[in-house]
């Protein structure tokens, strides 16, 4: 059983994916963390973000069991991750690791941008989780402020929209709704409602 959850930045797909995985007893991989981990390693060593060979070599040393969400959630790491995510060779290497994770029994929930389209095109269920840019910016700003990080709604929204545009425009593995994905717009939902809606979608696919 493989559940693919794609969507733009701050759409709530990560929280949803974790809860869905726990509910169905599956393992979970936030694939954004794999791009972030490579970006963080490059930044830490002062290496250029555009050097594909270096990025690929860094990806080969990734250990999926040790991706530290707290460290990798930093804003500048997300920006750098989105920039290196255009490198086709790097994507190929990370997709290989992500597929290997998905294939292990009893299956998994993977969330990202290209799970339903590239990483797991044969996933049992595909969800595309989204919300309006204003609502995503509102949630992200509140999250940052709760951590004591200074942030204004306007700059956060401009930032999210720039990142979405870059993620949707790249030629390899862009942010895209798979033809057979179920669209879940959470603009008007709290996390509990979104979780229940997602479980219903998965249960319905199973009932068929
Ligand atoms: O979901 P996130 O914010 O942690 O992702 C960070 C960046 O990583 C995102 O802007 C683009 C890239 N990414 C990707 O290209 N493909 C994925 N499946 C997941 C993330």
Boltz pocket constraint, residues with backbone or C-beta under 6 A from the ligand:
constraints:
  - pocket:
      binder: B
      contacts: [[A, 9], [A, 10], [A, 31], [A, 32], [A, 33], [A, 35], [A, 36], [A, 78], [A, 81], [A, 82], [A, 85], [A, 111], [A, 112], [A, 113], [A, 114], [A, 115], [A, 163], [A, 167], [A, 173]]
      max_distance: 6.0
